Amino acid sequence: MLGKIKSFGEFAYDFVIGDDWVVAAGVVIALAITYGLAHAAKVSAWWLIPVVLVALLPISLWRAIRKH
């Protein structure tokens, strides 16, 4: 049973974090800001996630190219 939990944890980490933890952190931060804007400020903030992803893509590619 413990081996299955460990295997699932490793899968979840690899799926969410993947190759670039910066992108994962950026998405989590963008989701938190979107939630805050939508609930606290009553702003329609659906557009924030695509904007952040478009900004994070070149950063991720640059980091991947620089790493190799």
C-alpha positions in Angstrom: 0.0 0.0 0.0 2.8 2.4 0.9 4.5 1.7 -2.4 1.4 2.7 -4.3 1.1 5.9 -2.4 4.7 6.7 -3.1 4.3 5.9 -6.8 1.3 8.1 -7.0 3.1 10.9 -5.3 6.0 10.6 -7.8 3.6 10.6 -10.7 1.7 13.7 -9.3 5.0 15.6 -8.8 6.2 14.7 -12.3 2.8 15.6 -13.9 2.4 18.9 -12.1 6.0 20.2 -11.8 7.3 18.4 -14.9 10.5 19.8 -16.3 10.1 23.4 -15.3 9.1 24.3 -11.7 8.9 28.0 -12.7 6.0 27.4 -15.0 4.2 25.4 -12.4 4.7 28.1 -9.8 3.6 30.8 -12.2 0.4 28.9 -12.9 -0.4 28.5 -9.2 0.3 32.2 -8.6 -1.9 33.2 -11.6 -4.7 31.0 -10.3 -4.5 32.5 -6.9 -4.5 36.1 -8.3 -7.5 35.2 -10.6 -9.3 33.8 -7.6 -8.6 36.9 -5.5 -9.7 39.2 -8.3 -12.9 37.3 -9.0 -14.0 36.9 -5.4 -12.6 39.9 -3.5 -12.7 42.6 -6.2 -15.6 41.1 -8.1 -13.6 41.5 -11.4 -14.1 39.1 -14.3 -10.5 37.8 -14.4 -10.7 34.8 -16.7 -8.3 36.5 -19.1 -5.4 36.4 -16.7 -4.6 32.7 -17.1 -4.1 32.8 -20.9 -2.0 36.0 -20.6 0.3 34.4 -17.9 0.6 31.2 -20.0 1.6 33.2 -23.1 4.2 35.1 -21.0 5.5 31.9 -19.4 5.9 29.9 -22.6 8.9 31.8 -23.9 10.5 31.8 -20.5 10.2 28.1 -20.3 11.6 27.6 -23.8 14.5 29.9 -23.0 15.3 28.0 -19.9 15.1 24.6 -21.7 17.4 25.8 -24.5 19.9 27.3 -22.1 19.9 24.0 -20.1 21.0 21.9 -23.0 
